[in-house]
Amino acid sequence: MEQTQAVIRYRWLAGIASGLRKAALPAGYQIPAHSHPTTEALTVLSGKLLIGMGDKLDEKKGTVLTTGAYAEAPAKMNHYAVAKSPSVIQVHGKGPMEITYVDKADDPRNAPAR
């Protein structure tokens, strides 16, 4: 199944150094396996978000978080997410936030310009 590239809307809630941000994710949006050099904390403000740990996105192995749920991914641990419904999340950690995708081809920063 081919995934269409959806637009993620980020709204900064605080300065870059704090590493606090909010994102609205459309249903079905996938964030492939990646890691961060620092611990990442996530709160689901609305919706349903599947998260999992591992080197490859696998919806069968993840856990669905609902509104109000909180999760942490330790520094350098590969993890992934899928919005199971339109979702708003708050991501926070020591900033500035850095992200390294397990498969460099999954990194949207490497996508050709439209």
N, C-alpha and C positions, 0 to 999 in steps of 0.2 A: 504494500500500500504506500503510495507516494504521499508525502506530507507537503502541503503548500506552506510557503514561508509566511508566517503571520507576523504582524507587527506587535512588538512588546512595548507597552507604554511605561516608561519609568518616570516617577516623580520623586525628586530628591526631597527628603524630609529634613535632612541636616547636612552639615558640611562633609566634603569628600573624606576628610581624615577620620570621621566617625564610622564610616562604612555602613551607614543606615540608608536604605532605599525601599521604595514601594513599587510593585509592578503589577499590572493587570494582564492576565494571561487568557487568551481565548481557549475555549474547550478544544482538547486534542493537541494543544501545543506541547512539544517535547523539548526538553533540555537534556541533550545527550550526556553520557558519562564524562565527568570532569572533576577537578579538585581545586583546592585553594591552599595557599601556604599558611593560612591561619584558620582557626575554627570558624565555621559559618553557622549562624543560628537563623531559623526561619519560623515565622508565625503565619498561619493561614488566617487572613482577615475575613475572607468569604470564599465560598466554593469548596471544591474537593480537589486535592492535589495528591497524586501518587508519588511517593519518593522511595528510592531504593539505593542500596550500596552495592558497588561492583564496577567492573571495567566495561560493562556493556548494558545499555538500557534493556531491561527485561520486566515487562508489566506483570508477569506472573509471580515475580519475586518481591515486588514492592509492597508498601503499606500505604493505604489511602488515609490521608489526613483531612479532616473536615474543619469547618469554621471554629476558630479558637485554638486549634492544635498547634503545638510547638515541637520543633525537632532541631537537632544539632548534627552537623557533620564535622568530625574532628579534622584538624589540619592534615592535609595531604591524603585524605581518604577519598577515593573515587566514589561519586554518587551521581544520581540522575533524578529527573522529575518529569511528570506528565500531568497536565491539567485535565482532570476527568470531567470538569465542568468549567464554565467561565470562573476564574479565580482571581482574587487579589491577595498578594502575599507581601509580607514585610521581611526583608533580609537584612541581617545586621551582623557585624563582626568588626574586628580590628581593621581599619582602613589604611590606605585605600585598598579596595577589593581587587584581587587579581584572580584570574581564572585560567586553568590549563586543561584543555580537552584531551581525553585519552586518545582519540583519533583526531589528528589535526584536520582531517577533511570535514569534521563536524563543526569546526570553529567558524561561526558566521562572519567573523572579521576577515576570513580568507575568501569569502564569496565574491564573485565578480561583481563589479558595480553595475547597477541597473540604469 
